[in-house]
Amino acid sequence: MFSAEEVQVLLLSLRVAFCCVLLSLLPAVLLGWLLARREFPLKIALDGLCHLPLVLPPVVTGYLLLLLFGRRGLFGPVLAVFDLQLAFDWKGAVLASAVVGFPLMLRSVRLGIESVDPRLERVARTLGAGPVRTFLTVTLRLAAPGLLVGSLLSFARSLGEFGATITFAANIAGQTRTIPSAIYTYLNQPDGESRVVGLIVISVALSLLALVASEWSARRLRST
Amino acid sequence: MLRLRAQRQLGPFALDIDIECRHAVTAIYGPSGAGKTSLLNVVAGLVQPDAGEISLDGQTLFSSAQHIDLPPEHRRIGYVFQDDLLFPHLSTKENLCYGRNLLPAAARRFALDQIVDLLEIGPLLKRRPGHLSGGERQRVALGRALLTSPRLLLMDEPLTSLDQGLKNRIIPYLCHVRDALQIPILYVSHSVAEILELTSQVVVLDRGQVIAHGDFFTIAAHPQVLPLVEEHGFENVLDVEIAATDAERGVCEVLCHGQQLKIPYCDQPVGSRLFIGIRADDIVLARQRPTGLSVRNALQGTISAIADVGGKQLIYVDVGRRLAAKTTSEAIEEMQLGIGDPIYCLVKTHSIRLGPQLNRPEKR
């Protein structure tokens, strides 16, 4: 049904999406906890910064990433030390989609943590659990549905990411060509329309699946 | 023994406490917003005092001078909150074992079975908190705290969210804990009746300050305490005037709103005024003034209200002052009690608790 090239595109997209979730989860948990539980100066500024990719045109996000993490970017020399190339590489696609999807992830994680009664954390402390154990066994455990929703949204957003990815990681067949950039490329070719059907069906199916799964976990979040 | 000296600003007023608790149960009593919960939080280490010193059995838990502030998880103090706050994602058994599993085996004073038996929660072990009743949840919360083998147990109005019937069923468990497990308890409540079931040692708090500390019947007549006691539902407090004393027979005759009453002997001159307490449980109701009974006291009055609280019936009788008597709905039906009916309240002399001389100024 699918050509070898389409399978490659699909596998790359899934790999980028998985890595994107893995990359954003830890920062989202830390920032989500900070925003949900702590008061500090410039909290609004941090909140705004985290949500910036939601309103910024993805192409701009991609260009800013180039300025920061491109080979001649601000952190280029640092990345060179570790022999790590992000721009025009699939790892760059991960970073681009992680940044674009981060507000969605953060929002869900934060809501998940806010839904946990802080008094339960105090109970855990009086029962002998230290702050870290309390966070892991009570806060994070009860916020799990929020983490799941956030991961699914970030996963789905990553599968659809186009603007930032194509700007920062480009559209190199076999390396950074994900489903959206493949569809875009094929549509620009004379016989393209017949080739995109399979990818579009896959896109719709994956997105629907992720939405249904996140709706289901959101319902569980509300009911607990 | 708990030694507590702490100051902390609490919005409109400052918590300023200096007490020593050396009794099995010390009750913290006061109106809502008096700082009772803050006091417990300070002891538990959940709230840091601005200044002061807290020590338990000789170990310093907090000292602003020595910069000591033991975190709550190292204080070995059990805390039962007003709401049970069971972990919703854990079964009853997992809730019970949460703290216990964090203790080294050598530090565990009680076996799981011992606490489960004491609180009769065996059939609940596999259930999640969502499937427990209010009374069951509060018992599990108590068990969870006990299983951490605390050196001190803090209880913050643990019965407030329960109806009267459940309260009556939980209190015996608290007495068990007090007597069988030998854990000192700091018990916050705004119900004198509830406190007196457990202890007479009371610390009265108002606006963050300790206004009285000691035996309830000694401090209840304190001019600042009496209004609080009356206001917060300790129904059966009577002020009486001594009419005659009989040291030989061990009784005093007193006048209570124009009626005669015999109370245990107290060494007070005739004409002095006293404060006595009668528990709602200790009052027997009768249609006629009985004959052939050993009970000496029969206060005449009229029924002013009947309240159903969780299966138990409270009958309020106006004897010049409102008395609350506990009875069963069966008795009410059989006696066909109704509001406005004349009734006698029978009280055994020796179930009357004596207070001190009443220092309240005479009405002008």
Interface residues (C-beta under 8 A of the other chain):
Chain A: D117 R119 L120 R122 V123 A124 R125 T126 L127 G128 A129 G130 P131 R133 T137 V138 R141 L142 T224
Chain B: A44 G45 L46 P71 P72 E73 R75 R76 I77 G78 Y79 F81 D83 L85 F87 P88 H89 Y98 G99 L102 L103 R144 A145 T148
